[in-house]
Amino acid sequence: MTKLETLYASIKGLEKVGLTLTDEMLKKADELEEQLIKTEILPTLSKDIEPRLSQIQRELVLVVEYKPGEPISVALSRKPNIPELLDAKRLEPDPQVEHKEFGPRASKNEKKAPKTGLCVYRRDGSILQERDAATTFVAAIVEAGPLRVRQLGLKHCRINIVSTTKDKKYSDAQREVERGLYVLTHSSTKAKKNILDQISETFQLGWKVEIVKKA
């Protein structure tokens, strides 16, 4: 059973025993449903239709209307952007940030901080841990939903953690997670942990984020 199927089964189970879901619970369920559709259904759907669409040599937009128990309806448009077809919010480019430049501050006696990584323990007991803290940080934000995280307005060095603009100074520390969406990794491991803690708390993800030492 997939997570999406488990979600539906859980809702039906609560309704079956007569437990009324609050508006807040329904809102959280809707958000989780949308996230699971994006992570479980859409990637598989894209792989299924890509071979059939590869023979088409012009840009187009397909709109799929799905109603349970009814035939699927597919519409085609030559308009290049989905916001032109749907009631979708367009992502505006973030303004460039002006950064102050400082001279070198390295010291001969300066000790290097020990290498550290991040480990995210999910509510279901599974673990998210990549090769380094930055990659784990990005993967966790992708799992939480970059657009949802962007709406929190989280910033570091005055740059949105999830930005629509490549920064002039820190572009090398921005990783593209979706087309036109970049996650800033220029921060300490502790700062990354604090950001993920805030994301987990806001969206009630049940994460336990720990800093781990690396050899």
ZAVOFI-11778 format. One record per residue (C-alpha): x negated, y negated, z. Coordinates in nm, 3 decimals, decimal comma, padded with zeros to 5 digits. Layout:
site u X v Y w Z
...
This chain:
site u 00,000 v 00,000 w 00,000
site u -00,138 v -00,338 w -00,100
site u -00,143 v -00,638 w 00,134
site u 00,139 v -00,795 w -00,067
site u 00,354 v -00,482 w -00,027
site u 00,270 v -00,476 w 00,343
site u 00,385 v -00,837 w 00,376
site u 00,721 v -00,763 w 00,215
site u 00,765 v -00,447 w 00,422
site u 00,689 v -00,639 w 00,742
site u 00,948 v -00,907 w 00,662
site u 01,213 v -00,646 w 00,580
site u 01,127 v -00,457 w 00,899
site u 01,177 v -00,766 w 01,113
site u 01,506 v -00,847 w 00,942
site u 01,622 v -00,486 w 00,980
site u 01,587 v -00,497 w 01,359
site u 01,772 v -00,829 w 01,370
site u 01,479 v -01,061 w 01,435
site u 01,539 v -01,401 w 01,278
site u 01,232 v -01,556 w 01,118
site u 01,168 v -01,919 w 01,210
site u 01,105 v -02,186 w 00,948
site u 00,738 v -02,191 w 01,051
site u 00,711 v -01,812 w 01,008
site u 00,879 v -01,831 w 00,666
site u 00,642 v -02,110 w 00,563
site u 00,340 v -01,903 w 00,666
site u 00,482 v -01,600 w 00,485
site u 00,529 v -01,807 w 00,167
site u 00,171 v -01,934 w 00,187
site u 00,036 v -01,584 w 00,241
site u 00,249 v -01,446 w -00,044
site u 00,113 v -01,710 w -00,282
site u -00,244 v -01,642 w -00,176
site u -00,204 v -01,264 w -00,217
site u -00,051 v -01,307 w -00,562
site u -00,354 v -01,515 w -00,660
site u -00,605 v -01,268 w -00,519
site u -00,437 v -00,932 w -00,590
site u -00,205 v -00,975 w -00,888
site u -00,343 v -01,248 w -01,112
site u -00,698 v -01,109 w -01,149
site u -00,561 v -00,769 w -01,255
site u -00,308 v -00,933 w -01,486
site u -00,582 v -01,139 w -01,650
site u -00,789 v -00,827 w -01,720
site u -00,487 v -00,652 w -01,871
site u -00,394 v -00,927 w -02,115
site u -00,740 v -01,055 w -02,206
site u -00,811 v -00,781 w -02,468
site u -00,481 v -00,859 w -02,645
site u -00,542 v -01,235 w -02,643
site u -00,905 v -01,216 w -02,758
site u -00,793 v -01,194 w -03,122
site u -00,631 v -01,540 w -03,097
site u -00,868 v -01,818 w -03,206
site u -00,672 v -02,123 w -03,089
site u -00,601 v -02,262 w -02,743
site u -00,258 v -02,198 w -02,603
site u -00,070 v -02,177 w -02,275
site u 00,148 v -01,881 w -02,182
site u 00,422 v -01,930 w -01,922
site u 00,558 v -01,611 w -01,767
site u 00,895 v -01,615 w -01,594
site u 00,945 v -01,320 w -01,364
site u 01,264 v -01,232 w -01,179
site u 01,276 v -00,898 w -00,992
site u 01,499 v -00,651 w -01,174
site u 01,515 v -00,854 w -01,495
site u 01,309 v -00,845 w -01,818
site u 00,999 v -01,064 w -01,817
site u 01,024 v -01,382 w -02,025
site u 00,709 v -01,520 w -02,189
site u 00,696 v -01,866 w -02,350
site u 00,414 v -02,006 w -02,564
site u 00,297 v -02,365 w -02,596
site u 00,020 v -02,537 w -02,788
site u -00,016 v -02,795 w -02,512
site u -00,364 v -02,743 w -02,360
site u -00,283 v -02,825 w -01,998
site u -00,045 v -02,650 w -01,761
site u 00,041 v -02,977 w -01,575
site u 00,202 v -03,097 w -01,899
site u 00,443 v -02,802 w -01,881
site u 00,501 v -02,747 w -01,512
site u 00,567 v -02,957 w -01,204
site u 00,204 v -02,922 w -01,100
site u -00,015 v -03,166 w -00,914
site u -00,310 v -03,287 w -01,119
site u -00,643 v -03,289 w -00,938
site u -00,797 v -03,632 w -00,962
site u -01,179 v -03,663 w -00,977
site u -01,337 v -03,747 w -00,643
site u -01,538 v -04,073 w -00,646
site u -01,915 v -04,054 w -00,645
site u -02,069 v -04,110 w -00,301
site u -02,355 v -04,353 w -00,255
site u -02,630 v -04,191 w -00,048
site u -02,906 v -04,368 w 00,141
site u -03,253 v -04,255 w 00,047
site u -03,503 v -04,180 w 00,322
site u -03,873 v -04,115 w 00,298
site u -04,032 v -03,780 w 00,384
site u -03,993 v -03,685 w 00,748
site u -04,191 v -03,362 w 00,756
site u -04,436 v -03,322 w 01,042
site u -04,737 v -03,095 w 01,064
site u -04,622 v -02,973 w 01,404
site u -04,261 v -02,928 w 01,295
site u -04,136 v -02,576 w 01,360
site u -03,910 v -02,410 w 01,109
site u -03,575 v -02,297 w 01,242
site u -03,520 v -01,920 w 01,233
site u -03,325 v -01,793 w 00,934
site u -02,962 v -01,734 w 01,012
site u -02,656 v -01,604 w 00,831
site u -02,283 v -01,595 w 00,886
site u -02,049 v -01,307 w 00,953
site u -01,672 v -01,341 w 00,933
site u -01,468 v -01,080 w 01,121
site u -01,116 v -01,064 w 00,979
site u -00,802 v -00,993 w 01,177
site u -00,776 v -00,643 w 01,028
site u -01,126 v -00,555 w 01,149
site u -01,299 v -00,584 w 00,811
site u -01,609 v -00,798 w 00,769
site u -01,708 v -01,066 w 00,521
site u -02,084 v -01,110 w 00,509
site u -02,293 v -01,196 w 00,205
site u -02,668 v -01,220 w 00,156
site u -02,694 v -01,568 w 00,312
site u -02,487 v -01,819 w 00,507
site u -02,408 v -02,034 w 00,202
site u -02,272 v -01,742 w -00,001
site u -02,064 v -01,617 w 00,292
site u -01,933 v -01,971 w 00,344
site u -01,825 v -02,001 w -00,019
site u -01,668 v -01,654 w -00,022
site u -01,466 v -01,734 w 00,290
site u -01,334 v -02,057 w 00,138
site u -01,237 v -01,869 w -00,178
site u -01,051 v -01,619 w 00,039
site u -00,872 v -01,895 w 00,228
site u -00,783 v -02,070 w -00,097
site u -00,996 v -02,359 w -00,229
site u -00,696 v -02,582 w -00,302
site u -00,554 v -02,529 w 00,046
site u -00,892 v -02,603 w 00,202
site u -00,928 v -02,915 w -00,013
site u -00,599 v -03,047 w 00,126
site u -00,755 v -03,049 w 00,475
site u -00,987 v -03,331 w 00,365
site u -01,297 v -03,171 w 00,521
site u -01,619 v -03,357 w 00,438
site u -01,995 v -03,333 w 00,491
site u -02,235 v -03,611 w 00,393
site u -01,915 v -03,797 w 00,296
site u -01,853 v -03,537 w 00,021
site u -01,540 v -03,325 w 00,016
site u -01,624 v -02,967 w 00,107
site u -01,405 v -02,865 w -00,188
site u -01,462 v -03,135 w -00,447
site u -01,354 v -03,201 w -00,804
site u -01,677 v -03,391 w -00,875
site u -02,040 v -03,283 w -00,897
site u -02,232 v -03,511 w -00,662
site u -02,535 v -03,691 w -00,805
site u -02,760 v -03,604 w -00,512
site u -02,627 v -03,271 w -00,385
site u -02,502 v -03,112 w -00,709
site u -02,748 v -02,823 w -00,666
site u -02,572 v -02,740 w -00,338
site u -02,225 v -02,733 w -00,496
site u -02,098 v -02,400 w -00,623
site u -01,812 v -02,381 w -00,871
site u -01,542 v -02,146 w -00,740
site u -01,271 v -02,234 w -00,989
site u -01,280 v -02,444 w -01,300
site u -01,346 v -02,798 w -01,178
site u -01,359 v -02,708 w -00,808
site u -01,693 v -02,712 w -00,625
site u -01,775 v -02,600 w -00,270
site u -02,050 v -02,795 w -00,093
site u -02,304 v -02,574 w 00,087
site u -02,541 v -02,852 w 00,198
site u -02,496 v -02,811 w 00,574
site u -02,649 v -02,621 w 00,862
site u -02,530 v -02,271 w 00,947
site u -02,371 v -02,411 w 01,264
site u -02,183 v -02,674 w 01,063
site u -02,062 v -02,406 w 00,821
site u -01,938 v -02,199 w 01,115
site u -01,749 v -02,498 w 01,259
site u -01,584 v -02,564 w 00,923
site u -01,476 v -02,201 w 00,886
site u -01,346 v -02,202 w 01,245
site u -01,135 v -02,507 w 01,162
site u -01,002 v -02,346 w 00,844
site u -00,914 v -02,026 w 01,029
site u -00,740 v -02,212 w 01,307
site u -00,542 v -02,436 w 01,071
site u -00,419 v -02,153 w 00,850
site u -00,400 v -01,898 w 01,136
site u -00,626 v -01,655 w 00,952
site u -00,749 v -01,487 w 01,269
site u -01,116 v -01,509 w 01,172
site u -01,395 v -01,472 w 01,424
site u -01,703 v -01,642 w 01,276
site u -02,046 v -01,563 w 01,417
site u -02,397 v -01,682 w 01,341
site u -02,634 v -01,389 w 01,291
site u -03,013 v -01,385 w 01,289
site u -03,189 v -01,267 w 00,977
site u -03,522 v -01,095 w 00,953
